[in-house]
Amino acid sequence: MPYHKIDVCDKNCMLYYKDNKDKDKCDICGTSRYKDGSNKVPRKVLRYLPIIDRLQRLYAHEGTAKLMRSHKETLASSTKMLHPCHGEAWKQFDADFPNFAEDARNVRLGIATDGFTPYKLNAASYSCWPVFWVPYNLPPGVCMKPEYIFIAMVIPGPEHPGKNLSILLQPLVDELIELWDGVWTWDASVKRRFKMKASYLWSIHVFSAYVMFAGHGVFACPQCMCDSNAYRLRKGCKATWFDCHRRFLPVDHPFRIQENAFRKGKVVQEGPPRYLTGEEVKAQLYRLVDDRDKFGKEHNWTYISGLWQLPYFTKLLLRHNIDVMHNEKNVAEAIWNTCFDISDKTKDNVKARQDMELLCNRPSLHLYQRNGKWQRPRAPYCIDKDDKPKILNWFQELKFLDGYAANIRRGVNLLQKKIFGLKSHDFHIFIERILPVAFRGFVPDDIWTCLAELSYFYRQLCAKQISRESVLALQENIEILICKLEKIFPQGFFNPMQHLVIHLANEALLGGPVQYRWMYPFER
């Protein structure tokens, strides 16, 4: 299968591609294409592997060609969410483009990218960015297998591409435009040619790559954008979403009128933020050139992604996914560090207590002076220092079935009262299975109940099968649960990751089961 070498400007400003392929100097920054004193050796090279050839090869094998249209049978034979084709985003796309949907062999593609260091961390500071794609036509048992995850390009380092990522993705965008018109392909299962079309369905990234891939700017939430009501803490100096979630509740919910349980003296009457349609987002994007002074006030964009060139992009209901894998990891890590009061990582530090005194009516948690030093009263969500060894000893005795989880107990350190070396999957097991058991009896019952409800939410969200009714119930419950957590934890706890939890159920409704929309298969 072929691949192409495309020279790149050393600062990622431009590709020497198509009309620019014969140029020797970057049009943007003026940097030479070639190394100084070299015999036309390029400074940087992008390796691109065309996706059309690889899609055609899938249909050249009789067995795989049959699998590529199995999603129609999956959609017709089950009412459960077994596959992305059961999600609202897939169904709405088929309704908007019936000519595309009538042939089951037309392909829906997911795209994922993230940076990784190919060398040892102490050997060299280098990060390259592979871009993967996966065809979602395949049946549930095959769809995310390693042999059906393909690489489209390798973006060279040593630094991350930043807002120039869209420039480097242009060859992929050009092929997607060509695939929307269709390419003639041999179908080995029926022994004749057909015009194969393919469309971009959504992307999957860690949150930092999400921001670069989509071109998001200062507003951290890609759903609420400028209507998130987030603000910056005066002492902690970090953005917080504390008390920004009561607006999601029903208009008659009692939490809305509680003046002292959240920010003191505040009653919430406004409704949830309105999600912008694709047409509205595109119109906002193309005003960037004329309205640069509104950046950071009305706009949430750093650049216009090349994906907006796709003729159907505005019709997509779920253009990019919030990665549940890293969301679970960040939320679980914040809960563990705060409840265990790990000094360098807890969200409950001195500055957090100072902000709490300014914003909330929680006098029992205010700082006080003793012998000329500020002291923090122990919060009810913090586990007593005498109970920490009991929990850690339990972790040392914990055993799992083979292949279910890593050996968490080997990271337990009783002297420092910490657990070291936990990975993303360890936090996945921790928040879904271990958390309710480990903390029961060591925190007050009302706090334990909220943590157990959060654990149940993630466990239901990540189930292999999920129905529309259960997703709607999760959406209703998580809105209340986030508000309950706001009544427990300090303001600094509610960073962008804790806020994004409120959007996960809606994305499950649009995209279907989580196992097709998180980073585990791509990172592995």
Buried (B, 14 or more C-beta within 10 A) or exposed (E): EEEEEBBBBBBBBBBBBEEBEEEEBBEEEEBBBBEEEEEEEBBBBBBBBBBBEBBBBBBEEEEBBBBBBBBBEBBEEBEBBBBBBBBBBBBBBBEBBEEBBEBBBBBBBBBBBBBEBEEEEEEEEBBBBBBBBBBBBBBBEBBBEEEBBBBBBBBBBEEBBEBBBBBBBBBBBBBBEBBBEBBEBBBBBBEEEBEBBBBBBBBBBBBEBBBBBBBBBBBBBBBBBBBBBBBEBEBBEBBBBBBBBBBBBEEEBEBBEBEEBBBEEBEBEEEBBEBBEBEEBBEBBEBBEEEEEEBEEEBBBBBBBBBBBBEBBBBBBBBBBBBBBBBBBBBBBBBBBBBBBBEEBBBBBEBBBBBBBEBBEBEEBEBEEEEEEEEBBBBEBBBEEEEBEEBBEBBEEBEBEEEEBBEBBEBBEEEEBBBEEBEBBBBBBBBBBBBBEBBEEBBEEEBBBBBBBBBBBBEBBBBEEBEBEBBEEBBBBBBBBBBBBBBBBBBBBBBBBBBBBBBBBBBBBBBBBBBBBBBBBBBE
